[in-house]
Amino acid sequence: MSMQEHKLRVLTVLSDNLKEAEPQLVTSETIAGRLNMKMPELRQVLKSMEGLGIIETDPDLQYNLITRKGLLWLQHQN
């Protein structure tokens, strides 16, 4: 799977979180489990996405959220 496809899948998980009554930060473990990805691979994707400004994550890459830029990027991809 390409990096672009991984980014799209991660953004979809983070966007779905916003539909919850009380959205929370999404853990990397949750994302990896839902996407059946190994943590080293997911961390690489998360670093790239944060560099683009489409997500925000903590320094340890454990907690994640989608940004407004990420929401717009996701809309344009669909």
C-alpha positions in Angstrom: 0.0 0.0 0.0 1.3 3.4 -0.9 2.1 6.2 1.6 -0.8 8.2 0.1 -3.2 5.4 0.8 -2.0 5.0 4.4 -2.5 8.7 4.9 -6.0 8.6 3.6 -6.9 5.7 5.8 -5.4 7.4 8.9 -7.3 10.6 8.2 -10.5 8.6 7.8 -10.0 7.1 11.3 -9.3 10.5 12.8 -12.2 12.1 10.9 -14.6 9.4 12.1 -13.5 10.2 15.7 -15.0 13.7 15.2 -18.5 12.1 14.7 -18.5 10.9 18.3 -20.5 12.8 20.9 -17.3 13.7 22.8 -14.3 13.3 20.4 -11.1 12.4 22.1 -7.5 12.2 21.0 -7.0 9.0 19.1 -4.1 6.7 20.2 -1.7 5.4 17.7 -2.4 1.9 19.0 -6.1 2.4 18.1 -5.2 3.5 14.6 -2.7 0.6 14.1 -5.4 -1.9 15.3 -8.1 -0.5 13.1 -5.9 -0.4 10.0 -4.0 -3.6 10.8 -0.6 -1.7 10.6 2.6 -2.3 12.5 3.6 0.5 14.8 6.9 1.3 13.1 5.1 1.7 9.8 2.4 3.8 11.4 4.9 6.1 13.1 6.5 6.8 9.7 3.1 7.7 8.3 2.3 9.9 11.3 5.6 11.8 11.1 5.0 12.5 7.4 1.4 13.7 8.1 2.4 16.0 10.9 5.1 17.5 8.7 2.3 18.3 6.2 0.2 19.9 8.9 -2.7 17.5 8.3 -2.6 16.0 11.8 -1.2 17.0 15.2 0.5 14.5 17.4 2.5 14.5 20.6 6.3 14.2 20.6 6.0 10.5 21.3 3.5 9.9 18.4 1.0 8.4 20.8 -2.0 10.7 20.6 -3.3 12.1 17.4 -6.0 14.4 15.9 -6.9 15.7 12.5 -6.4 19.4 11.7 -8.6 21.6 9.6 -6.1 21.2 6.8 -6.4 17.5 7.2 -10.2 17.6 6.9 -9.9 19.7 3.7 -7.2 17.3 2.3 -9.5 14.3 3.1 -12.5 16.1 1.3 -10.4 16.6 -1.8 -9.3 13.0 -1.9 -12.8 11.6 -1.7 
